[in-house]
Every structure is written in structure tokens, then in C-alpha cells.
Amino acid sequence: MWRSSAAAFKFLEHDEYRALSRKVRAKKAERERTIERLREPLAEELTRAGLVGFEITGRPKNLWSIYKKMRRRDKPFEEIYDLLAVRVLVNTIPECYHVLGIIHHEWTPLQERIKDYIASPKSNGYQSLHTTVFGPGGQLYEIQIRTREMHHTAEYGIAAHWLFKEGKSPDELDRHLAWFRQLIELQQDAHTPEEFLEFLKVDLYQDEIFVFTPRGDVKRLPKGATPIDFAFAVHTEVGQHCQGARINGRIAPLHRPLKNGDTVEVMTSPQAKPSRDWLAHVQTARARHKIRQWIRQEEHERSLELGRDILAREVRRRRLEPPDAARLERAAATLSVGTAEQLQAALGTGDIALGTIMRALYPDLPADELQLPKPTAFGRVIERLRLGRGIKIQGVDGLMVRYAQCCQPVPGDAVVGYVTQGRGISIHRNDCPNLLVLSTEAERRVEIDWQESEGETFVVRLAVGGEDRRGLYADICTAISESGTNIKSAELSTKDGAVFGSVLVEVENQTHLNKVIRAIRRLKGVTEVSRRESGPQTQPLVS
């Protein structure tokens, strides 16, 4: 693995590579002498302990590893201390641990840098013991201890492991190939090569942590992973319906980074669904892939429903016979769309115009019967709005204005107008997921200059989560009231010591809303406060 990243470093960061290479070469002789000061006494101790057939070699850090460490710690080359590395190869796993014990007996280890990848291998099959000790002269040495079989796998990949030593059981082969199955799954589900590459970059070359399920099962995750990553690592269904987590027995927000040794319990609900905001809080390719997959499916279903509705209304308006499945499939084939379902979904997203689909469905009808209707008063309004960008919401030539309940915009939000048929302009936040399926015609979207009106209030639903305690409900109501806010309704429920629910509040603008969120978040036991859209999706938390 490191070979490909090192090669990429050489070509993508050419100047840094050359400068670092010169510095490493300048210290080569000194480094070799320092490594020898540890290698000789270590060999004597291993021989004295009765070990035979071992091999101790100096292992200079590869340039990519040094460069990563310099960037991660924001230190110059001279301050990156552990350029000295030693590798010990032995014959068996028990000998690995024997060597580790001898090393720690002779030299003082850095406790936080002892890693056992034999008991808990990395997801790509890598196994080894790592330790860093204060060696001769107080110099820090990073030492790897592994069997020759492990070394073959580390150097040449998992295929070499099976060439090196045959006769393994099918279960062991299945375990070693699990990582490749995950890559294959990602590759098959990725929509583009670029998306697959993004998934791959997320999972490769990351430091790992090990966390536990309540039953004691170990889950390997990249450093910085959150309970959302953990939930998807347990099972896709758990990830798609997680609504909270306990870390080491305490309620914690879903975006909190996990630490080595944490015990994580995921709380689920059939009503909970992934949010687009989760993408900002996950580290694993699997979680990112499954969240995007769910969002795409949800958007597809909304587009399909909208497309079917648009088509049905048009067929009724023209008094035509509704198309059967065979006719829809023929139209899809004519337009090279794929299936009837994909055809109707494309209509819902606006990728294919309604007139194009009607001509494909009813090719025998006279062309004049398939002409789009003459512009109506509504159509002229759309055109006037389309040409008159930058309108203000209030006083738009008498057009009715309403605020979308799906995203509940307030003054201060970035918004966009959507011209509806018979209901005036619907105001949405510009990141509202429903806009993806509403914008079937570009001219329906209009830019909005939202002018605040003094005294006007707007209803917003907030999702609240935390630890169940006496008086929490009253404290939430008090905090909201003291923020100068009226509570329209509140729905809070408890389960297994946790509180989840929502509060409907009236606010004047985004500044007022943020004040309310901060007031709730300061309460003891509250772990989550977020802006909720229709359903369980949430907006990013306010700092």
C-alpha cells in the first residue's frame, strides 16, 4: 500500500519530495550508526533468551511517511524524532510477544505508542507489533516485530500471503478477503470513477482505532470516526436508523469522535433516517457510501412520485388513455433512458421535458395535439418573474407568498423562490432537499431578496436530544422563554435513559434562532440541538 502512496508523493509533490530526499540522504550515515547501537545489544539479548533464526534490520522511514508526519504535527524535518526504525523478524507469533517483552525489559517504552496489530489486524490484513522505546543514549527507536509470513503480507500484499503459505482454511481466506469484498462493493455502487477514488482515499492510509460493541465485539475504524461510522460498521440497517449513541455508558452526540477502547451503543428508531449533514461527520468510505446511497434512493423515489403525478395530470388534461407498462417501456427505450421507472423519475427531476416524453408515448397523435398549451396568465407571471430577478418578497405585484414547511426558512437564511401553480411563490432555503424534485422547470426558480418585516415571526422545529433527568423538560422551556421566544409545541420522549424529541418555536430571524439553540445547548444533559426539516433530517449545528 505504502509503495503506491510514496510513488504518488514523488510526482504530485515533486519539490517537497526532492528537498526531503536530500535531508534524509545527508543523515544516512549517522542514522545507520545510531541504529547499530541498538541492533547489537538487542541481538545479544535475543540470543541469550534462546531465540534462533531471528533477523534484525534497520528500517529507514519512507519519505511519504516522514512527510505525512511533518504535516500532521506541523513540525520541520529536524523535529520529527522517530526516523530511526528497526524491524525484528521471527518465526512464530509467540516469539513476537517474547521479543516485545525483552525489548521493554531492556528499554523504557512510550506507552501511548505500543500497538498490537497481531491481535487486532488492520482491515487490509496488516499484522505486526509496534513499540517506540528510549534506546541507547536516550534516542527514540520505533520497532516493528512480526513473523516472516506477516512481513510477506505487509510488503507484497494479501495475494503474497497465500503464495507464501498455503493450506489455510476457507474461513481464514474469507476473513483475509473481507477488505477486498468491501472495495468491490464500493466500486460496483459508485456512480463514477471519481466517486470510487474518493471512497478509496478515505479508507487508505489512515490511523486506526479499536472500539467495542456492548457485547465486547471489536470494530476497527479510522481515527476520527464517529458513532455514525460505528453504526454503519455494525450493520447498514443500524446506520440508517440510528438516532443517538452511548459512549462508555453516557449519552453522546452522533458527531463526537470516538477514541481507542470506547464502548459504543447505538440507539435506533424506525422513524430515524440518514441526514445529508451526516456526510460532514463520517470518516469511513462505507458510511459515506451508504448515506449517499440512501439520499440518492430517497431523491429517486421523490422524483419518481413527482414524475408520475406530472405525467398523469398531463394525460388527464389532454383526455388521453393512460399509458400502460408496455407503452412506458417502449417510450423509455425510444429515449434511451433505461426503464419506465427511470423515465418517470427523469421527468420528476426535469432531466427530460414533458413534451419529449409525450411525443415518445403517443407517436401516432397529430403533432398539433401534442403542442404545449398556449401561455396562460400563470405562464406570463412566470416569465415576468424570470426576467425580473432580484424581486423582494413583499409586494410582488400582488402575488401570494408562502414559506415552505419542509425547510422552514427564516430571515437570514439563503433562500430561493419557487413559483407554484395557483399558490404563488413558495420560499425555500436554497439547500432544501425538496428543491431537487421541485425544480423540473428552470423558469420556476426565482431569486429572492428577503426584506425582514418588523414584528413578523416564523415557526421552526428544533430536534433535541440528551440524557434523561428530572426537570430537563422544564429547563428547556425556561431557556426558550428567556430567549424571548414563544413555544408552539413540544414533543419529548424517553427511552433507556435518553431523551429525544422536537420543539416548535417562533423566532424573528436566524440570529434569534441561533440564540435559542445556544440557550438550550448550555443546559446540563443536553447533547444535541439542531434544526430539523420535515422528518428526521437535521441542519448543521450552530456553534
N, C-alpha and C positions, 0 to 999 in steps of 0.2 A: 504493500500500500504506500509506504513512505517513498518508494522509488518514483512513483508517478508524480507525487506532490513535489518532490525535490527537483525533478526534471522540469515541471511547470514553473517552479520558482526561478530556475536558471533563465528561462526565456521570457517570463512575464515581468520579472523584477530584475532585469539584467544588471543595472548599475549597482543595486544593493547586493546582488549575488557576487559580483566581482570584488567589491570592497570587502565583503565579509570573508571571501575566499582568501584574499591577501592577508588579512589579520590572522586567520586560522593557520595558514602556512608559516607565518612568522613565529608562531608559538609552538610549532610541531615538535621540535627537538626538546624543548622544555617540558612539553606535555608528556612525551614518551618517557623521559627520565622520572617524572613525578608518578606516572602510572607504575613504573617498575618498582618504585619504593613500596607500593602496596602489594604488587603481584608476588614478589619473592617471599615475604613473610606469610602471605596467605597460602601459598603453595606448601610451605613448610608445615603450617597448622593442619591443612587438609591431609597431608601425608601422615602426620603424627596421629591423626584421628582414624587412620586405616582406610581412607578413601583411595581408590585406584581408578585410573582411566579418566580422570577429570582433565579439563582443559581451561586455562585462564588466559584471556586475551584482553589487550587494551582495545577500547572501542570509542574512537573519537566521535563526538556527536555529529550527525549530518547537518549540513548548512541550513536546511529548511527548519529543522528542529530548533537550532540556535536562533534563527530569525524570528520564528514564532514566539519564542520565549522573550526575546528583546521587545517585541511589540506588545505582548501581553502584560509584561511587567514595566514597560516604558523605561527601560534601562539601557545604557550603552553596552557595547560588546564587553568592555573591561569589567563590568559589574555582574555579568552573568557567570555565576561561580561554578556551576556544575558542568563544565566542558569535559571534565575527566570522567570517563566511564569505563567500567570493567565488566566483562561478561565471563561467567563461570558455566561451563557445560559439564553435566554429569550424566549418569546412565539411567537413573530411576527417579521417580517423584520423591520417595522418602529421602534420597540423597540431597534433593533440592532443599528440603527443610533442615536437614543436618548441616548443610553448608551455611544456611541462613543463621542457625544458632551459633555456629563457630564464629562467624563474622561479627555478630552482635556481642559475643563474649569478648572479642579482642578490641573492638572499636565501638564507640558510642554512636547509636543510630539517631537520626531525626525521626521521631515517632510519626509525624504527620506525612512522611514520605515513604512509609512502608506500605506496599501494595501487593496483595495476593491475587494474581490473575490465574493461578492454577485452580484454586477452589472456586473462583468466580471468573471464568474466561470472558474476554471481550466478545462482542456479538459477531466479530469476523473470525473467531476461532483462536485468537492470540492467547497464549498462556506463558506465564513467567512469574517469578518473584522479583519485586523491585525493592531496593532499600538504598538509602543515602546515609553514609557514615562519616564521622570525623576521623580520617585515617592518619597516617604518619605525618607529623609536622602540623597537625590541625587542618590539613587540606580536606576539602569535601570530595568524596567519591560517590558516584552513582553506580550501583552494582546490580546487574541482572543475573539471575540464577535460573537455569532451565535445563531440561533434558535435550538430547540431540534431536529427538523427534519434534519437540516443541520448537527448536531452533529452525528445523527444516520448514515447518509450517510458517513461522514468522518471516523467514527470508524469502520463500518462494511461493507461499500461498497454500490454500487448503488442498488444492489438487496434489501438490507435492507431498502433503501429509499422507495421502493414501498411496502414493507411489513408494514412499519411504517405508511404510509398514502396512502390509495388507493383513487380511484376516479379521477385520473389525466386524462387529455385529451390525445388522441393519439399523438398530436403534441409535447406535453411535453415529453411523453415517447420516441418519436423518437429523440428528442434533447438529452435526457439523455443517449440514447444508441448509439449515433453517435461515441463516442470514441471506443466502443466495435466493431462497424462495421469496423472501421479503423484497429483494431487489427486483426479481422477476415480476412480482405483483405490482410494484410501483411502476415498472416500465410498461406493463400492459395497460394500466389505468391512466397513465399520464397522457394528457391530450396532445402535448408537443414534446419534441426532444429537449427544448429549453426547460420545460417543467420537470422532466425527469432528471435533468442535470441539476436543477435546483434542489430536488429531493435528495439527490446523491451527495451534494455538497453539505447538506445539513447533517447527514449521518456520519460522514467520513471524517477522520482525524480530530475527533472530539474527545476531551477528557470525559471519563465516565464516573457515575456514582452508582451505588447499590442501595436500593430501598426495599422495604418489606411489606407484604400484604399482612393483614391481621392474622392469617394462618401461618405466617412465617416463610412464605414463598418469596424468593429473591427476584426482583425486577431490575434489570440493568438499563440505565438511562443516561443520556449525555448530561454533562454538568450544566446547570441552569434549568433543567427540566422542571415542570410544574405538575400539580395534581392532574391537570388535563392530559399531559403526556402519559402519566401513570395510568389514568383511566383507560385510555386507548390501548396501552400496553397490556392491560388485563383482558379486555375484550372490546370489540367495536361497539356493541350494544351498551356497554357500561359507559364508554366515552360519549356516545350520542345522547345519553340521558342523565349525565352527571349534573348535579346542581349544587354540590358542596363537597367539602372534604374535611376529614380529621387527620391532623398530622401529630403523631405521638399522643393521641387521645384528645387533642384540643381542636376546636373548630378553626379552620384557616381558609383564607380566600383561595379561589382556584388559581390565581396568578402568582401565588407565593412560590419562589424557587425551593426545590427540595434539597436536602443535604444528605450526605452519606449516613446510612444507618437509620434514616427516618422510617417509621411505620406509618403507612398511609391507608386510610379507609375512605372509600368513595361513597358518597350518598347520592342515590339516584331517584328520579321521579319519572313516571311515564310521560308527564307533560313537559319535561325539560328537553330542550333541543340545543344543538350547537349554535353559537353566535359567530358572525364574521369577526367580531372582536377577539375571539379566541386565537386567531392566527397570530396576533401580536404577542401571545403568551405561551407559545409552544416551541419546543426545540427539536422534537423528533420528526423525521420525514413521515412516519406512519400517522401521527396525529394530524400533521398539516395536510396530508393527502386525504385522510378520512373526513376532515372538516370541509375541505374544498369539495370533495365528492358529494357530501350531504348538501352543501349550499347549491351546487350545480343541479342536483336532483330536485331540490325544493324549487329552484327557479324554473327548472324544466316543467315541473307539474303546474306551477302558476301560469307559465306561458302556454302550456297545453290547454288548460282550462279557459284562459282568455281567448286563445285562438279558436277553440270550438265554439265559444259564445259568439265571437265576431262572425264566424262563418255561418252559424245557424241564423243569426239575425239578418244577414245579407240574403240568405236563401229565402227566408220568410218574406223579406221586403220585396223581392223580385217574384214571389209566388212560384218558385221552382220546386221540383221534387227534391227532397233532401238526399244528398249523395250517400250511397251505401258504401260498405267497406271496400268492395272491389273497385268502385269508381275512385275512391280516395287513393287506393294503392296505385291505380293507373296514373292519376294526376301526379303522385309523388315520383313515379318512375319517369314521367314526361319531364318533370322539372329537376330530375337527378337529385332528389332530396334524400331518398332512402326509403322511409316507411310513411304510412299515413299519419302516424303519431308525430313523427318528426316534421311532417308538412304542416300540421296544425300548430305545433309548437313554434315553428318558424314564423307563422302568421302572428302568433301571440307576441313574439319578440320584435316583430317588424322587419325581420330579415327578408321576407318575401311579401310583396304588395298583395292586397286583397284582389285587385283586378287580375293580376297574373294567375292567381290560384283559380279564380272563377273561370277564366278562359281555358285553363287546363281541365277543369271539372266538366265544363259544358261546351266542348268544342263545336257542337253542331248548332248551337244557337246563333242567330244572326248577330253580327258584330255590334249593331246599334243597340241591341238589348243588353249588351254587356258593357256599354259605356257607363262611366261613373256618373252619378246623378249631377244635375246642374247645381252650381253653388247655391246654397241656402243662406238665409240670414246668419245662421250659425257659422257657415263657412266663411262668410265675409268678415265676421268678427275675428275668426282665427287669423285671416290674412292681415287684418288691420293690426292685430296684436303682434303678429310675426314681424311686420315691418316696423312697428313702433317699439323696439326693445327699450329696456330701462324704465318701464312704467312703474308707478307707485301703486301699492296695493289699494289704498283708499282712493275712491273717486275715479275708478276706471270706467268712465262713460256709463256708469250705472250697472256694470256687470257685477253679478253676485260673487262674493269671495268666501271661501270656507277653508278651515285649517284641517289638514288630513289627520285623522285619528290614528293611522298606522304608525306615524313617526312623531306626532305631537310637537310641531315646531314652535319655538318661542322667539321673540325678537332677540337678535344677536346670533342666531343660527344662520349658516349659509343655506339659502333656500332657493327653490325654483318653482315656477308656476306651471300647472298642467291644466289646459283648457278642457273641461269635461262637456259632454253633450247634455245641455239642459240644466246644468248645475253650476255654471260659471267657472271660476278659476279655483282649483284645489292647490293649496300651498303645501309643499313637501320640503323636508330637509333634503339637501342635494345628495346625501348618502343613503337615502331611504331605499331599501331593497325593492319596494314595490314599483319604483320608477323604472326598473329594468323591464317590467312587463307592461307598464302603462304607456311607455313611450313607443308605441307602434307607429306613430307618425311624428316626424321631427317637428312639424309646424305646431304641434300641440304644446310644446315646451316653450315657455316664455321666461325671460329673465325678470327678476323681481327686485325692486328697491324697496325694502320693507321700512316704512316710516313708523316708529313707535307712536302709539296713542296714549296719552296720559290717562291713568285710571283703568286701562284695559288689562284684564288678567287672562292667563292661559293655563289650561289643565295639563299636567304632566304626571305620568305614572313612574314611580321610583321602585326599583327592586331592592329589598332589604334582607340581609342575612346575618346571622350571628349566633352566639351562644345563648341558650335559654336561661333566663334568670328572672327572679321576682322583680317586678317594676319596670322591665325593659319597655313594654308597650307604652306605659305612662311616660317614661323618659323620652321616647321617640316623639310622642305627641307634644310634649312640652318643648322639646328642641325645635320642632317645626313651628309651633306657635310663637316662640320667642324670636324666630327669624322673620316675623311679620308675614306669616303665610297661613292661609286657610286650608284645612284638611277636608277634602271632599269625601273620602272613604279610606278605609284601611282593612286589609285582609292579611293577617299573620297567623301562621300555624306552626306547631311544634312537632318534632319527631326526633327521637333518640337524643334529646338534649340540645337540638339545634332549632333555630327559628328561621323560617323562610316566609316571604310574602311580599306584598306590594302596598304602597301608599299612594293615593291620588291627591296631589296638591295643586293649589293655584299660585302661579308666580307671574311676575310682571315681565321678566326678561331673563336672558341667560345668566347675567350677573346675580340676579336674585335666586335663580335656581342653584347656582354653584354655592351660594351662601347656605342654602338649605341642606345641600348634600354634605358640606363640611360640618355643619352643626350635628347632623345625625352620625357622621363618621367618628366624631370625637367621643361618642358615648361608649361607656365600658361594655364590652361584649359584642359590639357591632364589628363585623369583619367585612361586609360587602354593602356598598350603596352604589347603585348605578341607575342610569336612565334606561327605562325599559320601553321597547317598542311593543306593538301588539304581539302577544305571545311571549315566550320566554327570552327573546333576544334582547341584548342589552347594548347600550352605548359605552364607549370608553369611560373609565372612572375619571373623576375630576381630581386634580392634585390639590 
